[in-house]
Amino acid sequence: MDGIFSTLFMIVPMIAIFYFLLWRPEQLKRKKHQNMLSNLTKGEQVVTTGGLHGKIVGVNKELVVLSIAENVKVEVSRSAIAFMKKGGELIEGE
């Protein structure tokens, strides 16, 4: 019986540590990023996962139209937006 309790005594804290140090922060980060993607609006500066820096000129349910240079517009999926830019700084999901 002592063996079961000592094993359980070791496993429970390990699960708690795994949850609070790995799983929960990643879950919060993902939720924050999803919130950022759902609130994208025209005029915001963004960076895609591919590294394109651009200004949003159109927003659709699934697509975002970016202006990356003068008279150059690119359509990317919403999920391809990695960061927002504010004041020259990259901001990951607000």
Backbone bond lengths (Angstrom), bond angles and torsions (degrees), N, CA, C in turn:
res aa  C-N    CA-C-N  psi(-1)  N-CA   C-N-CA  omega(-1)  CA-C   N-CA-C  phi
1 M - - - 1.445 - - 1.527 111.24 -
2 D 1.338 117.39 -36.78 1.457 120.78 179.52 1.524 111.45 -62.15
3 G 1.320 116.88 -34.63 1.462 121.07 -179.69 1.514 112.50 -63.81
4 I 1.310 116.98 -38.65 1.463 121.46 179.78 1.523 110.64 -66.77
5 F 1.343 116.70 -44.42 1.457 120.02 -179.55 1.519 112.25 -67.04
6 S 1.314 117.55 -39.14 1.465 119.29 179.99 1.531 110.51 -68.93
7 T 1.324 117.00 -36.86 1.464 120.02 176.71 1.522 110.51 -66.68
8 L 1.308 116.27 -44.67 1.461 121.43 178.13 1.529 110.56 -63.87
9 F 1.329 116.47 -37.15 1.452 122.31 178.76 1.534 111.20 -63.04
10 M 1.321 118.16 -28.42 1.466 122.37 178.60 1.528 111.91 -87.40
11 I 1.317 117.27 -36.58 1.466 121.02 -175.07 1.532 111.78 -72.58
12 V 1.312 118.01 -42.41 1.470 121.11 -177.10 1.527 111.80 -59.88
13 P 1.338 121.00 -48.52 1.471 119.37 177.30 1.532 112.92 -63.85
14 M 1.323 117.09 -34.01 1.465 119.47 178.66 1.527 110.63 -65.14
15 I 1.312 117.59 -40.14 1.462 121.41 177.59 1.524 109.86 -65.54
16 A 1.325 117.34 -41.97 1.465 121.46 178.97 1.533 110.70 -63.20
17 I 1.312 117.25 -43.28 1.469 121.31 178.10 1.517 110.20 -63.03
18 F 1.321 117.90 -45.17 1.456 122.41 178.30 1.529 110.16 -58.40
19 Y 1.314 117.00 -44.00 1.459 121.44 -178.80 1.530 111.35 -64.26
20 F 1.328 117.59 -51.19 1.459 121.14 -173.88 1.525 113.85 -76.99
21 L 1.309 119.56 -25.42 1.460 120.83 -178.86 1.521 114.15 -97.06
22 L 1.318 117.80 -25.66 1.459 119.55 -175.72 1.522 113.92 -117.82
23 W 1.294 117.71 -56.83 1.457 121.14 -169.77 1.524 112.34 -74.22
24 R 1.298 118.80 -48.31 1.463 122.20 -176.50 1.525 113.00 -64.65
25 P 1.340 120.30 -45.56 1.475 119.04 177.91 1.536 112.25 -62.27
26 E 1.314 116.93 -37.91 1.464 119.76 178.38 1.525 110.79 -66.16
27 Q 1.309 116.92 -39.01 1.457 121.86 178.28 1.532 110.44 -64.28
28 L 1.324 118.33 -42.04 1.458 122.36 178.13 1.529 111.16 -65.81
29 K 1.328 116.98 -40.79 1.456 122.10 178.83 1.534 110.41 -63.30
30 R 1.322 116.92 -42.95 1.459 121.65 179.38 1.529 110.89 -64.89
31 K 1.322 117.40 -41.06 1.460 122.02 179.22 1.532 110.17 -64.90
32 K 1.319 117.61 -41.73 1.453 122.99 178.39 1.533 111.07 -62.41
33 H 1.340 116.25 -41.98 1.460 121.30 179.56 1.528 110.70 -66.96
34 Q 1.336 117.54 -41.71 1.461 121.10 177.69 1.522 110.65 -62.63
35 N 1.318 117.27 -38.69 1.450 121.79 177.61 1.528 110.56 -63.48
36 M 1.325 117.15 -41.82 1.458 121.40 177.49 1.523 110.28 -61.80
37 L 1.331 117.24 -45.06 1.462 120.94 -178.82 1.522 112.04 -63.71
38 S 1.308 117.41 -37.30 1.462 119.92 -179.01 1.519 112.65 -74.22
39 N 1.328 117.90 -19.00 1.462 121.45 -178.04 1.526 113.83 -106.74
40 L 1.333 118.25 19.60 1.456 120.76 178.41 1.529 110.31 -66.39
41 T 1.328 116.37 138.00 1.460 120.90 179.08 1.523 110.14 -134.72
42 K 1.336 115.25 164.48 1.456 121.06 178.13 1.524 110.29 -60.43
43 G 1.330 114.60 143.97 1.453 120.41 175.55 1.512 114.92 93.70
44 E 1.319 118.60 -12.06 1.467 120.41 -179.14 1.525 110.55 -79.95
45 Q 1.314 115.01 145.04 1.461 121.80 175.29 1.525 108.29 -89.11
46 V 1.340 117.67 130.68 1.459 121.46 -178.18 1.520 110.64 -136.63
47 V 1.323 115.18 165.70 1.460 123.51 174.36 1.521 106.89 -127.32
48 T 1.334 115.98 133.24 1.467 120.07 179.41 1.519 110.26 -87.06
49 T 1.324 115.60 170.07 1.469 119.77 177.53 1.520 111.21 -65.91
50 G 1.324 117.31 -23.25 1.460 121.94 177.48 1.515 113.11 -83.34
51 G 1.345 117.77 -6.74 1.449 121.28 176.87 1.515 115.16 98.78
52 L 1.334 118.68 4.85 1.461 120.72 177.25 1.516 110.02 -74.98
53 H 1.326 115.81 130.89 1.459 122.03 175.62 1.515 106.44 -103.26
54 G 1.324 116.60 130.29 1.454 118.76 -179.45 1.503 112.72 -161.66
55 K 1.325 113.81 174.41 1.455 122.11 179.34 1.524 107.86 -110.23
56 I 1.325 116.63 134.80 1.457 120.72 -179.06 1.530 108.76 -73.54
57 V 1.356 115.37 124.78 1.463 120.22 177.05 1.517 111.51 -114.51
58 G 1.322 116.88 -9.74 1.460 120.79 177.94 1.513 110.16 -159.19
59 V 1.332 115.00 142.07 1.462 119.98 -178.82 1.522 108.26 -129.35
60 N 1.309 116.09 133.16 1.451 124.12 178.09 1.521 106.96 -124.76
61 K 1.315 117.46 175.52 1.464 120.17 178.50 1.531 111.47 -61.63
62 E 1.327 116.07 -40.64 1.467 120.47 -177.00 1.523 113.94 -112.41
63 L 1.342 117.42 -22.76 1.458 121.26 -174.32 1.518 111.73 -117.21
64 V 1.324 114.27 154.74 1.458 122.50 173.96 1.520 106.33 -128.80
65 V 1.332 117.21 131.57 1.455 121.70 177.49 1.518 107.68 -98.76
66 L 1.343 115.11 122.66 1.464 121.25 -179.01 1.514 110.49 -110.03
67 S 1.305 116.15 139.74 1.454 121.80 170.25 1.526 105.53 -97.23
68 I 1.351 116.37 114.21 1.465 119.13 -176.26 1.524 112.30 -104.71
69 A 1.326 116.81 -14.54 1.458 122.50 175.29 1.518 107.00 -159.20
70 E 1.321 116.62 175.94 1.459 119.46 179.68 1.525 109.76 -63.03
71 N 1.316 116.27 123.34 1.472 124.65 -179.64 1.531 113.61 62.57
72 V 1.323 117.40 23.79 1.471 121.59 176.09 1.522 108.08 -122.93
73 K 1.340 115.34 115.30 1.457 121.01 179.34 1.516 109.00 -121.06
74 V 1.323 115.34 142.01 1.458 121.86 -177.68 1.525 108.71 -130.63
75 E 1.331 116.34 136.34 1.459 120.78 173.94 1.519 109.02 -94.44
76 V 1.319 116.63 129.39 1.464 121.27 175.52 1.522 107.98 -131.86
77 S 1.302 116.17 155.23 1.459 118.84 177.01 1.525 109.15 -74.04
78 R 1.318 115.65 153.14 1.472 120.33 179.60 1.514 111.63 -56.41
79 S 1.313 116.14 -38.79 1.465 119.57 -176.63 1.528 112.35 -67.87
80 A 1.345 117.65 -13.11 1.460 120.97 179.00 1.525 112.69 -82.59
81 I 1.330 117.75 -7.05 1.467 120.75 178.50 1.527 108.34 -80.65
82 A 1.326 115.72 121.99 1.464 120.17 -177.54 1.523 112.37 -99.57
83 F 1.328 116.83 -43.12 1.459 120.93 -174.03 1.522 110.88 -139.27
84 M 1.312 115.86 158.73 1.458 122.95 167.80 1.522 106.87 -105.17
85 K 1.322 115.98 151.57 1.464 120.75 176.98 1.525 108.34 -113.07
86 K 1.315 116.36 128.96 1.460 121.89 174.30 1.516 108.02 -135.42
87 G 1.295 115.30 120.17 1.469 119.46 179.05 1.523 112.51 62.41
88 G 1.320 117.79 32.38 1.471 121.46 178.96 1.519 113.92 82.38
89 E 1.324 117.86 -4.64 1.468 121.39 179.03 1.512 110.95 -101.56
90 L 1.323 116.14 144.62 1.463 120.76 175.86 1.514 108.34 -84.26
91 I 1.330 115.11 130.55 1.457 120.91 179.83 1.514 107.82 -120.96
92 E 1.311 116.66 121.15 1.460 121.40 -178.05 1.511 109.64 -91.51
93 G 1.321 116.03 103.78 1.461 121.97 175.69 1.504 114.88 53.12
94 E 1.291 117.66 117.25 1.467 120.56 179.86 1.482 110.81 -104.02
